[in-house]
Amino acid sequence: MITDAELLAHRGSGEGEAFGALADRHGAIMLRHAFAAVRDADDAQDLVQEALLTAWRKRRQVRIVDDSALPWLLVTCKNHASNLLRKRSPKATVPLGESDFVESAPTPLEQVLNQEMVDWISAGIAQLSPDMRTVVEACLLDDRTYQEVATDLGLQVTTVSQRVSRARRSMRARRDLDDEGVQA
């Protein structure tokens, strides 16, 4: 079976067939996704076509995940749906005063609370096991994808996902214990 990456890279006389194969492969899922966003069958079909055309125009930039372009196609479809809904929503205008353009600096109390939160999170991350800490720092602090971290560390993507998930549960449990201690 030809992969999505191969279909997107296809050039020459078979371009239409490659594009059709991509649409046949993912069109039904995209249609359900689009319909869930806009609740109109005609609009949903238009969104699928727009997303597929965008993929074809940007085929060198489409991100393939686990040999599939579907995640990229669904995000593109959702973006087109958001644009459509935004165009259709009534635009309310609110007169702005001069003070609306001045961004206020955080108060001293807000600065202290923000720093306490950063310190609390840093302490929580420091308490994680070295394996979990490495993954959390790479994914959450360095803003890298699970796939990038998995590749760099020689892990499976599911392992990275599970470690981040466990770290989040651990941090939530710590927060809940801290909250109980404050209330007692």
Sequence and secondary structure as in RCSB ss.txt:
>XXXX:A:sequence
MITDAELLAHRGSGEGEAFGALADRHGAIMLRHAFAAVRDADDAQDLVQEALLTAWRKRRQVRIVDDSALPWLLV
TCKNHASNLLRKRSPKATVPLGESDFVESAPTPLEQVLNQEMVDWISAGIAQLSPDMRTVVEACLLDDRTYQEVA
TDLGLQVTTVSQRVSRARRSMRARRDLDDEGVQA
>XXXX:A:secstr
   HHHHHH  STTHHHHHHHHHHHHHHHHHHHHHHHH  HHHHHHHHHHHHHHHHHTTTT   BTTBSHHHHHH
HHHHHHHHHHHHHS        GGGGS     HHHHHHHHHHHHHHHHHHHTS HHHHHHHIIIIIS   HHHHH
HHHT  HHHHHHHHHHHHHHHHHHHHHHHHHHH 
